């Protein structure tokens, strides 16, 4: 199958990247970028949600006058689950190979 799309005026970064690529190189980049997004969309959404929750908690603590630095304890080192480590390594390899 063959697909096509147009960029918007606000897509300057996309245009810059795609214009630097030629023919099959451009097609391969688009295919890999879409595959990466499809594969890791849920993970990225979850990370963004967690970051938003952390920011909200920090703001709530600031409003209540609690100093985060004073109450912050070093987390206990837990072994990283192999599944999460494998997911991270695969995600980084896919990202670096774009």
N, C-alpha and C positions, 0 to 999 in steps of 0.2 A: 504494500500500500504506500501511497505517497500523500504527504500532508504539506500544507503550506500555511503560513501565518504572516501577519503584518505587525510591525512594532508600532507603538504609539510615540507621540512626540516626547513624552516623559520617560521613554525607555532608553535614555542616552547610554547607560552602562551596558545594556544588552546589545545595542547597536555597535558600541565600541568593540566589544568582544567578538561579535559575529562578523564584523567587517574585517577583523584581523585574521580571519580564517578563510580558507578557500575550498570550494566544492565539497568533496567527500569528507574533508577535515571538519568543515562546518556541520555537515549532516551528522557525523559521528559525535561531535560535541553535543549537539542538541539531543540526540538519542540518549547519550550517557547522562546528561543533565536531567532529562525527564525520568529516566530509570532511577536515578539517585533520589529524586523528589518522591516518586511513587513508593520506592522501597522504604524511605525513612521519614515520610510525612508525619505519621503518627508519633514517632519518636521525637521529632522536632517540635511538634505541637505540644507534647507532654513536657518537654524541657521548657518551652516558652511559658506554659501554664505554671510550672513549678517556680520559675523565676518571678512571675507576676505575684504568686502567693508569697514568696520570700520578701519581695519589695513591700507588699501590703503589710506583712507582719512587722517588718522593720519600721515602716511609717507609724504603725500603731504603737510600737515600743517607744519611738521618739516622742509621740504625742503624750504618752503617759509618763515621760520623763525618765524612762529606764535607759541606762547606758548599755548599749550592746557590748562594747569592748570590755567593760568591767565584769559582765556576767557571762562572757563567752568562755567556754571550756574547750580544751583540746578534745576533739572527738577520739573515741577509742578506735584503734586501727582494727578494722574488720577485714578479713580476706575478701578480695573482690571475687564476686561470683564469676565463674568461667564464662557463663553465657553472656553476661554484660560485657566482659572483657572482649570476647569474640565479636560481639556486635560492634563495639567501639572500634576495634582493629579493622573490621571489614568496612565500616563506615569511613574511616580515615583513608584506607587504601582506595576505596572507590572515589573519594574526594580528591586525593592526590593524583589519581590516574586520569582525571578529566582532561 
